[in-house]
Amino acid sequence: MLDALKLRHPLLRLLCVDARDMSVFADGSIYLAVFSCAGIDMVDATDRMRILREIRRVLSPGGAFIFSTHNLEFRMRQREPTFLDIAFPPQGTRNPFKRVWRAMRALPSAPVRLRSYRALKGLSERHEDWAILNSQYHQYGTLMHYITLSAQRAQLEAAGFEPGIVAYSSEGELLSNDTARCFMLHLMARVPVR
């Protein structure tokens, strides 16, 4: 991806770094950090805190961190997938012909989904306000970090961000405490101005 971007924008300085160690950047040298597509959810709890502290370190006073994360409150309201859910994922249509067609298209990859789900199920972790759970992404081949809004705010404050972290739903609705209907949380945290 970087090579393709370099071809399109040769004057940009592009780097590929590990979010847990951004020592290539000086303290307070960046004003805006964006971690898109819930990428922060692809690491364990220890590395998640390392990332939050490292982003806080590189952000300048008044700088902002914008990211999305999976909402544990939403996930806990969902039932665990059954064998049929995994083998034949929900089709998203009421049209019976489309349902049959989509189920037939899903059939060849059903063994992969079932194997992945079974292999990762034992690696799940459940805690009071966060969890690492098997996700339907990538044919059930992914463990994903889920967290409550209050726990995410507490982590950000522990990493040195200002209190009053704002959160939005995917529809752009400002969230307070009732987040059970939101699949994703979109947050913006700021560094104290001092």
Summary of the structure (lengths in Angstrom):
residues: 194
radius of gyration: 19.4
end to end distance: 37.3
largest distance: 61.7
contacts: 521
relative contact order: 0.17
helix: 39%
strand: 24%
